[in-house]
């Protein structure tokens, strides 16, 4: 077997393979043995016909076709190994020449694991933000606590800011009700800025039983594209006004919240919890920034086949989320005024970033001999078995060797990210 290597791109190659008589002779022998098992010859049981006898009853074209098929299948991976390339999937093969019993030639094209050239991963220039808790964060938690212990009393007067109102409303655009713009018996605290600008202000001054319209324009940067900047009309029925009395921020309130004797103890506990939350959030942000910087400083080609696979996974996740809301994937795009073309463009961008990050981290792990012990993998498997102990199907999947390998790879990536953090502190 002779091979000739051709680089199509950083992540795609073509290998031309030439087979000689010896290669075809071995493949022909295997082809004859296979076809002999299907030949029916009088005086012999099916599958027991000697190859010398069976050959007389096998059409030459069938034998030649089976021979070249076996020859290709048994040599194509060997050809990639010879060229020290690892195909990501089975190569695409095209037979260009075939002289039965004499020679054959074919081309094998495949996406491969590309050559990754990492930049200086110990000097990525990413700084981790200092963990701080602003006074406003603590005050916001205190206000939430006050609201949870608030006393509410239905009154008959015009609504004002800080009141809670109970309303029915229908939002219309162009005279037609739009999706997600209607509700009944909705409780809204005026001044909470829950709705778009103008909605809560428009309720102020109205009394229980009032029916009125609010002509409002959605912000230009509103999340739903179909409503961004749109002129709308909300038909509102004010059903009830509740006067809200918030408790004082004192030691009595602190005691209601847990084992605290004073407000200072409560605030200290809130600050401690917020610090831990901010610490975790900044740690994750730091890791993400390091990975992005690693990719930016490295040469990381992204094979199309891996990008396609990531796009498929992104679509499957979005489809599941849409189904959870009683929608199809297409309905979800329509509701967000998104075209399939734009969605695919954005999805491919995200998929490319994921592929490059994964390949860079895998290379970093290999280059620095980062691995995990079997004990750690088995411990993770035991943890998952406990989580899914009531799901026979999930427990069965955990016995699959491929699942164990996937878990090991995930743990190695986690260790690699931790290593990246360590060398960039």
Secondary structure, DSSP 8 states (H G I E B T S, - for coil): -EEEEEEEETTEEEEEEEE-HHHHHHHHHHHHHHHHTT---TTS-TT---HHHHGGGS-HHHHHHHHHHHHHHHHHHHHHHHTT--BSS--EEEEEEEETTTEEEEEEEEEB----B---TT------------HHHHHHHHHHHHHHT-EEEEESS---TT-EEEEEEEEEETTEEEEEEEEEEEEEETTS--SSTTHHHHHTT--TT-EEEEEEE--TT-SSTTTTT-EEEEEEEEEEEEEEE---SSHHHHHHTSS-SSHHHHHHHHHHHHHHHHHHHHHHHHHHHHHHHHHHTSB----HHHHHHHHHHHHHHHHHHHHHTT--HHHHHHHTT--HHHHHHHHHHHHHHHHHHHHHHHHHHHHTT----HHHHHHHHHHHHHHTTT-HHHHHHTTSHHHHHHHHHHHHHHHHHHHHHHTT-
